[in-house]
Protein backbone atom coordinates (compact mmCIF):
# COMPACT_ATOMS: atom_id res chain seq x y z
CA UNK A 1 0.00 0.00 0.00
CA UNK A 2 1.48 3.40 -0.94
CA UNK A 3 2.33 5.80 1.82
CA UNK A 4 -0.25 8.41 2.68
CA UNK A 5 2.50 10.99 3.13
CA UNK A 6 3.57 13.56 0.59
CA UNK A 7 5.73 12.23 -2.26
CA UNK A 8 9.49 12.54 -2.07
CA UNK A 9 11.04 15.19 -4.33
CA UNK A 10 12.50 12.47 -6.58
CA UNK A 11 8.97 11.66 -7.77
CA UNK A 12 7.12 13.97 -10.11
CA UNK A 13 4.57 16.09 -8.29
CA UNK A 14 1.79 17.09 -10.73
CA UNK A 15 0.62 19.97 -8.52
CA UNK A 16 3.89 21.76 -9.14
CA UNK A 17 3.14 21.83 -12.87
CA UNK A 18 -0.19 23.41 -11.98
CA UNK A 19 1.48 26.04 -9.80
CA UNK A 20 3.96 26.74 -12.59
CA UNK A 21 1.02 27.22 -14.93
CA UNK A 22 -0.58 29.57 -12.41
CA UNK A 23 2.62 31.64 -12.21
CA UNK A 24 2.74 31.82 -16.01
CA UNK A 25 -0.93 32.85 -16.15
CA UNK A 26 -0.25 35.66 -13.68
CA UNK A 27 2.51 37.04 -15.88
CA UNK A 28 0.29 36.84 -18.96
CA UNK A 29 -2.51 38.68 -17.17
CA UNK A 30 -0.16 41.43 -16.10
CA UNK A 31 1.48 42.06 -19.47
CA UNK A 32 -1.47 41.42 -21.78
CA UNK A 33 -4.34 42.76 -19.67
CA UNK A 34 -3.31 44.89 -16.70
CA UNK A 35 -0.75 47.02 -18.52
CA UNK A 36 -3.26 47.62 -21.33
CA UNK A 37 -5.84 49.20 -19.00
CA UNK A 38 -5.57 53.02 -19.02
CA UNK A 39 -4.90 54.63 -15.61
CA UNK A 40 -8.04 55.96 -13.94
CA UNK A 41 -10.37 53.55 -15.74
CA UNK A 42 -13.61 52.92 -13.82
CA UNK A 43 -16.21 50.14 -13.89
CA UNK A 44 -15.33 46.58 -14.86
CA UNK A 45 -11.84 47.37 -16.12
CA UNK A 46 -11.16 49.50 -13.07
CA UNK A 47 -12.00 46.47 -10.94
CA UNK A 48 -9.67 44.34 -13.04
CA UNK A 49 -6.96 46.94 -12.50
CA UNK A 50 -7.21 46.26 -8.77
CA UNK A 51 -7.75 42.50 -9.00
CA UNK A 52 -4.65 41.97 -11.16
CA UNK A 53 -2.38 44.41 -9.33
CA UNK A 54 -0.15 41.69 -7.84
CA UNK A 55 0.16 39.51 -10.93
CA UNK A 56 3.71 40.82 -11.39
CA UNK A 57 4.65 38.53 -8.48
CA UNK A 58 4.14 35.40 -10.58
CA UNK A 59 7.91 35.46 -11.05
CA UNK A 60 8.30 35.07 -7.26
CA UNK A 61 6.19 31.91 -7.41
CA UNK A 62 8.54 30.68 -10.15
CA UNK A 63 11.50 31.34 -7.82
CA UNK A 64 9.98 29.32 -4.95
CA UNK A 65 9.19 26.42 -7.29
CA UNK A 66 12.73 26.51 -8.68
CA UNK A 67 14.20 26.52 -5.19
CA UNK A 68 12.22 23.44 -4.21
CA UNK A 69 12.96 21.50 -7.40
CA UNK A 70 16.62 22.48 -7.81
CA UNK A 71 17.63 21.82 -4.21
CA UNK A 72 15.69 18.54 -4.28
CA UNK A 73 17.54 17.45 -7.40
CA UNK A 74 20.96 18.50 -6.15
CA UNK A 75 20.54 16.88 -2.73
CA UNK A 76 19.31 13.68 -4.36
CA UNK A 77 22.24 13.49 -6.79
CA UNK A 78 25.05 14.72 -4.52
CA UNK A 79 27.85 12.20 -4.31
CA UNK A 80 27.00 10.53 -7.60
CA UNK A 81 29.48 10.34 -10.43
CA UNK A 82 29.90 13.72 -12.15
CA UNK A 83 26.80 14.95 -10.32
CA UNK A 84 27.62 18.65 -10.74
CA UNK A 85 28.39 18.31 -14.44
CA UNK A 86 25.27 16.24 -15.01
CA UNK A 87 23.12 18.80 -13.23
CA UNK A 88 24.42 21.69 -15.31
CA UNK A 89 24.22 19.69 -18.52
CA UNK A 90 20.58 18.94 -17.75
CA UNK A 91 19.85 22.62 -17.01
CA UNK A 92 21.71 23.68 -20.14
CA UNK A 93 19.59 21.47 -22.40
CA UNK A 94 16.46 22.80 -20.69
CA UNK A 95 17.19 26.54 -20.72
CA UNK A 96 19.76 27.48 -23.34
CA UNK A 97 18.35 26.35 -26.72
CA UNK A 98 15.16 28.41 -26.57
CA UNK A 99 16.97 31.38 -25.03
CA UNK A 100 19.61 31.37 -27.79
CA UNK A 101 16.87 31.07 -30.41
CA UNK A 102 15.17 34.09 -28.85
CA UNK A 103 18.42 36.08 -29.11
CA UNK A 104 18.83 35.10 -32.77
CA UNK A 105 15.29 36.26 -33.52
CA UNK A 106 15.94 39.52 -31.69
CA UNK A 107 19.05 40.40 -33.69
CA UNK A 108 17.46 39.26 -36.96
CA UNK A 109 14.28 41.29 -36.50
CA UNK A 110 15.49 44.53 -34.95
CA UNK A 111 16.94 45.88 -38.21
CA UNK A 112 13.73 45.47 -40.21
CA UNK A 113 12.35 48.87 -41.36
CA UNK A 114 8.83 48.58 -39.94
CA UNK A 115 7.13 51.86 -39.00
CA UNK A 116 5.07 51.08 -35.94
CA UNK A 117 5.28 52.30 -32.31
CA UNK A 118 4.75 48.71 -31.15
CA UNK A 119 7.64 47.51 -33.30
CA UNK A 120 9.87 50.35 -32.10
CA UNK A 121 9.06 49.54 -28.47
CA UNK A 122 10.33 46.01 -28.99
CA UNK A 123 13.89 47.19 -29.61
CA UNK A 124 14.36 50.48 -27.74
CA UNK A 125 16.68 50.86 -24.72
CA UNK A 126 18.86 48.05 -26.01
CA UNK A 127 21.49 46.63 -23.67
CA UNK A 128 24.90 45.57 -25.02
CA UNK A 129 24.98 42.15 -26.61
CA UNK A 130 27.61 40.83 -24.21
CA UNK A 131 25.19 41.36 -21.30
CA UNK A 132 22.72 38.92 -22.89
CA UNK A 133 25.39 36.39 -23.84
CA UNK A 134 26.88 36.29 -20.33
CA UNK A 135 23.51 36.38 -18.51
CA UNK A 136 24.19 39.64 -16.67
CA UNK A 137 21.47 41.86 -18.11
CA UNK A 138 19.78 42.00 -14.72
CA UNK A 139 22.95 43.44 -13.14
CA UNK A 140 23.56 45.79 -16.05
CA UNK A 141 20.00 47.10 -15.98
CA UNK A 142 19.99 47.58 -12.19
CA UNK A 143 23.38 49.25 -11.90
CA UNK A 144 22.95 51.51 -14.94
CA UNK A 145 19.21 52.18 -14.40
CA UNK A 146 18.62 51.21 -18.03
CA UNK A 147 15.75 48.96 -19.05
CA UNK A 148 16.10 46.17 -21.56
CA UNK A 149 14.11 46.07 -24.78
CA UNK A 150 10.57 44.71 -24.50
CA UNK A 151 11.65 41.77 -26.67
CA UNK A 152 14.09 40.56 -24.00
CA UNK A 153 12.92 42.26 -20.82
CA UNK A 154 11.63 39.07 -19.15
CA UNK A 155 15.04 37.41 -19.47
CA UNK A 156 16.27 39.20 -16.31
CA UNK A 157 14.59 36.46 -14.28
CA UNK A 158 16.35 33.76 -16.30
CA UNK A 159 19.66 35.37 -15.31
CA UNK A 160 18.54 35.35 -11.68
CA UNK A 161 17.57 31.67 -11.97
CA UNK A 162 20.98 30.71 -13.34
CA UNK A 163 22.71 32.64 -10.56
CA UNK A 164 20.49 30.90 -8.02
CA UNK A 165 21.45 27.55 -9.56
CA UNK A 166 25.12 28.42 -9.13
CA UNK A 167 24.59 29.36 -5.49
CA UNK A 168 22.57 26.20 -4.85
CA UNK A 169 25.30 24.05 -6.41
CA UNK A 170 27.97 25.65 -4.22
CA UNK A 171 25.89 25.25 -1.07
CA UNK A 172 25.10 21.58 -1.69
CA UNK A 173 28.70 20.86 -2.67
CA UNK A 174 30.54 22.76 0.07
CA UNK A 175 28.26 22.84 3.11
CA UNK A 176 28.10 19.87 5.47
CA UNK A 177 24.71 18.29 6.00
CA UNK A 178 24.48 19.32 9.65
CA UNK A 179 25.03 22.96 8.64
CA UNK A 180 22.97 22.99 5.48
CA UNK A 181 19.64 24.23 6.82
CA UNK A 182 21.44 26.93 8.79
CA UNK A 183 23.15 28.06 5.56
CA UNK A 184 19.80 28.39 3.78
CA UNK A 185 18.38 30.40 6.68
CA UNK A 186 21.49 32.60 6.63
CA UNK A 187 21.01 33.28 2.91
CA UNK A 188 17.37 34.08 3.57
CA UNK A 189 18.26 36.58 6.29
CA UNK A 190 21.03 38.03 4.12
CA UNK A 191 18.51 38.66 1.35
CA UNK A 192 16.27 40.66 3.68
CA UNK A 193 19.30 42.54 5.02
CA UNK A 194 20.44 43.41 1.48
CA UNK A 195 17.01 44.77 0.59
CA UNK A 196 16.88 46.85 3.77
CA UNK A 197 20.40 48.19 3.10
CA UNK A 198 19.43 49.13 -0.46
CA UNK A 199 16.37 50.92 0.89
CA UNK A 200 18.51 52.87 3.40
CA UNK A 201 21.52 53.72 1.22
CA UNK A 202 19.95 53.79 -2.27
CA UNK A 203 16.31 54.78 -1.58
CA UNK A 204 15.62 55.86 -5.15
CA UNK A 205 17.21 52.86 -6.88
CA UNK A 206 14.27 50.48 -6.77
CA UNK A 207 15.63 48.47 -9.70
CA UNK A 208 18.47 47.28 -7.46
CA UNK A 209 16.03 45.65 -5.03
CA UNK A 210 13.86 44.27 -7.83
CA UNK A 211 16.47 42.84 -10.21
CA UNK A 212 19.55 41.85 -8.23
CA UNK A 213 19.62 38.17 -7.17
CA UNK A 214 21.02 38.85 -3.66
CA UNK A 215 17.90 40.94 -3.01
CA UNK A 216 15.46 38.44 -4.54
CA UNK A 217 16.73 35.06 -3.37
CA UNK A 218 14.34 34.64 -0.45
CA UNK A 219 11.78 32.72 -2.49
CA UNK A 220 14.49 30.41 -3.84
CA UNK A 221 15.86 29.75 -0.36
CA UNK A 222 12.39 29.13 1.07
CA UNK A 223 11.83 26.58 -1.68
CA UNK A 224 15.12 24.97 -0.64
CA UNK A 225 14.00 24.77 2.97
CA UNK A 226 10.81 22.98 1.89
CA UNK A 227 12.97 20.56 -0.11
CA UNK A 228 14.96 19.81 3.06
CA UNK A 229 11.75 18.78 4.82
CA UNK A 230 11.27 16.02 2.22
CA UNK A 231 14.92 15.00 1.91
CA UNK A 232 15.80 11.41 2.87
CA UNK A 233 18.99 12.74 4.50
CA UNK A 234 16.87 14.29 7.25
CA UNK A 235 14.34 11.49 7.48
CA UNK A 236 11.77 13.42 5.44
CA UNK A 237 10.01 15.04 8.43
CA UNK A 238 7.79 17.00 6.06
CA UNK A 239 6.00 13.79 5.04
CA UNK A 240 4.16 13.87 8.35
CA UNK A 241 2.80 17.39 7.82
CA UNK A 242 -0.76 17.34 6.56
CA UNK A 243 -2.52 19.98 4.42
CA UNK A 244 -4.89 20.56 7.35
CA UNK A 245 -1.98 21.77 9.49
CA UNK A 246 -0.95 24.19 6.74
CA UNK A 247 -4.44 25.53 6.00
CA UNK A 248 -4.42 28.28 8.65
CA UNK A 249 -0.96 29.70 7.79
CA UNK A 250 -1.82 29.68 4.08
CA UNK A 251 -5.13 31.44 4.78
CA UNK A 252 -3.47 34.13 6.95
CA UNK A 253 -0.76 34.75 4.36
CA UNK A 254 -3.44 34.78 1.67
CA UNK A 255 -5.24 37.58 3.53
CA UNK A 256 -2.01 39.56 3.38
CA UNK A 257 -1.89 38.95 -0.36
CA UNK A 258 -5.46 40.27 -0.60
CA UNK A 259 -4.46 43.42 1.29
CA UNK A 260 -1.53 43.98 -1.10
CA UNK A 261 -3.93 43.49 -4.01
CA UNK A 262 -6.55 45.93 -2.73
CA UNK A 263 -3.86 48.54 -2.11
CA UNK A 264 -2.37 47.94 -5.55
CA UNK A 265 1.17 47.70 -4.18
CA UNK A 266 3.52 48.20 -7.17
CA UNK A 267 6.35 45.85 -8.15
CA UNK A 268 8.95 48.42 -7.08
CA UNK A 269 9.09 51.03 -4.36
CA UNK A 270 9.83 51.48 -0.68
CA UNK A 271 7.03 49.29 0.66
CA UNK A 272 7.73 46.58 -1.91
CA UNK A 273 11.44 46.44 -1.07
CA UNK A 274 10.91 46.38 2.69
CA UNK A 275 7.67 44.42 3.14
CA UNK A 276 5.81 42.96 0.18
CA UNK A 277 8.66 41.00 -1.46
CA UNK A 278 9.22 39.09 1.77
CA UNK A 279 5.52 38.55 2.44
CA UNK A 280 4.90 37.29 -1.10
CA UNK A 281 7.88 34.92 -0.94
CA UNK A 282 6.58 33.41 2.31
CA UNK A 283 3.02 33.20 0.94
CA UNK A 284 4.11 31.41 -2.22
CA UNK A 285 6.36 29.10 -0.20
CA UNK A 286 3.37 28.15 1.96
CA UNK A 287 1.36 27.45 -1.21
CA UNK A 288 4.11 25.19 -2.58
CA UNK A 289 4.42 23.46 0.80
CA UNK A 290 0.65 22.88 0.84
CA UNK A 291 0.67 21.51 -2.73
CA UNK A 292 3.51 19.08 -1.96
CA UNK A 293 1.84 17.92 1.27
CA UNK A 294 -1.48 17.43 -0.52
CA UNK A 295 0.02 15.50 -3.44
CA UNK A 296 0.34 12.26 -1.51
CA UNK A 297 -3.18 12.56 -0.10
CA UNK A 298 -5.31 12.76 -3.21
CA UNK A 299 -3.84 15.99 -4.46
CA UNK A 300 -5.46 19.22 -5.63
CA UNK A 301 -7.55 18.48 -8.74
CA UNK A 302 -7.26 22.00 -10.17
CA UNK A 303 -3.47 21.75 -10.10
CA UNK A 304 -3.20 18.10 -11.16
CA UNK A 305 -5.36 18.08 -14.27
CA UNK A 306 -6.60 20.48 -16.87
CA UNK A 307 -5.41 23.82 -18.21
CA UNK A 308 -3.03 24.90 -15.45
CA UNK A 309 -0.63 21.89 -15.53
CA UNK A 310 -0.79 21.95 -19.35
CA UNK A 311 0.23 25.61 -19.28
CA UNK A 312 2.91 24.75 -16.74
CA UNK A 313 4.45 22.24 -19.14
CA UNK A 314 4.98 24.89 -21.83
CA UNK A 315 5.42 27.81 -19.43
CA UNK A 316 9.09 28.44 -20.26
CA UNK A 317 8.31 29.02 -23.92
CA UNK A 318 5.21 31.09 -23.12
CA UNK A 319 7.18 33.23 -20.69
CA UNK A 320 9.98 33.97 -23.16
CA UNK A 321 7.88 34.72 -26.24
CA UNK A 322 4.67 36.31 -24.98
CA UNK A 323 5.92 39.91 -25.09
CA UNK A 324 7.52 39.66 -28.57
CA UNK A 325 4.30 38.09 -29.84
CA UNK A 326 2.24 40.79 -28.10
CA UNK A 327 4.08 43.70 -29.70
CA UNK A 328 4.44 42.12 -33.14
CA UNK A 329 0.77 41.11 -33.10
CA UNK A 330 -0.25 44.67 -32.34
CA UNK A 331 2.16 46.09 -34.90
CA UNK A 332 0.59 43.86 -37.56
CA UNK A 333 -2.98 44.81 -36.59
CA UNK A 334 -2.25 48.45 -35.90
CA UNK A 335 -4.08 48.10 -32.60
CA UNK A 336 -4.23 51.21 -30.43
CA UNK A 337 -2.55 51.51 -27.08
CA UNK A 338 -4.66 50.07 -24.24
CA UNK A 339 -6.54 48.04 -26.84
CA UNK A 340 -7.92 45.52 -24.35
CA UNK A 341 -10.64 47.97 -23.24
CA UNK A 342 -11.69 48.78 -26.81
CA UNK A 343 -14.67 47.26 -28.62
CA UNK A 344 -12.58 44.53 -30.28
CA UNK A 345 -10.17 44.20 -27.38
CA UNK A 346 -11.22 40.79 -26.08
CA UNK A 347 -11.20 39.32 -29.58
CA UNK A 348 -7.67 40.61 -30.13
CA UNK A 349 -6.59 39.32 -26.72
CA UNK A 350 -7.98 35.85 -27.42
CA UNK A 351 -6.28 35.73 -30.83
CA UNK A 352 -2.99 36.88 -29.34
CA UNK A 353 -3.13 34.29 -26.55
CA UNK A 354 -3.98 31.57 -29.04
CA UNK A 355 -0.98 32.51 -31.17
CA UNK A 356 1.34 32.59 -28.14
CA UNK A 357 0.15 29.22 -26.83
CA UNK A 358 0.35 27.65 -30.29
CA UNK A 359 3.94 28.80 -30.82
CA UNK A 360 4.97 27.74 -27.31
CA UNK A 361 3.33 24.32 -27.75
CA UNK A 362 5.08 23.83 -31.10
CA UNK A 363 8.36 24.85 -29.48
CA UNK A 364 7.87 22.32 -26.67
CA UNK A 365 6.81 19.33 -28.76
CA UNK A 366 9.05 19.92 -31.78
CA UNK A 367 12.11 21.51 -30.23
CA UNK A 368 12.50 21.71 -26.44
CA UNK A 369 11.27 18.25 -25.44
CA UNK A 370 13.34 16.54 -28.13
CA UNK A 371 16.51 18.30 -27.03
CA UNK A 372 15.87 17.46 -23.37
CA UNK A 373 15.33 13.81 -24.26
CA UNK A 374 18.41 13.81 -26.49
CA UNK A 375 20.50 15.21 -23.64
CA UNK A 376 19.20 12.61 -21.19
CA UNK A 377 19.83 9.86 -23.74
CA UNK A 378 23.42 11.03 -24.20
CA UNK A 379 23.95 10.92 -20.43
CA UNK A 380 22.50 7.39 -20.31
CA UNK A 381 24.81 6.28 -23.12
CA UNK A 382 27.76 7.74 -21.24
CA UNK A 383 26.69 5.84 -18.11
CA UNK A 384 26.51 2.58 -20.10
CA UNK A 385 29.90 3.22 -21.70
CA UNK A 386 31.51 4.01 -18.35
CA UNK A 387 29.92 0.89 -16.90
CA UNK A 388 31.40 -1.26 -19.69
CA UNK A 389 34.82 0.29 -19.11
CA UNK A 390 34.63 -0.55 -15.40
CA UNK A 391 33.67 -4.15 -16.18
CA UNK A 392 36.00 -4.85 -19.10
CA UNK A 393 38.65 -2.13 -18.71
Buried (B, 14 or more C-beta within 10 A) or exposed (E): EEEEBBBBBEEEBBBBBBBBBBBBBBBBBBBBBBBBBEEEBEEEBBEBBEBBBBBBBBBBBBBBBBBBBBBBBBBBBBEEEEBBEBBBBBBEBBBBBBBEBBBEEBEEBBEEEEEBEBBEBBBEEBBEEEBBEEBBBBBBBBBEEBBBBBBBBBBBBBBBBBBBBEBBBEBBEEBEEEEBBEBBBBBBEBBBEBBBEBBEEEEEBBBBBBBBBBBBBBBBBBBBBBBBBBBEEBEBEBBEBBBEEBEEBBEEBEEBBEEBBEEEBEBBBEBBBBBBBBBBBBBBBBBBBBBBBBBBBEBBEEBBBEEBBBBBBBBBBBBBBBBBBBBBBBBEBEBEEBBBBBEEBEEBBEEBBEBBBEBBBEBBEEBBEEBBEEBBEEBEEBEEEEEEEEEEE
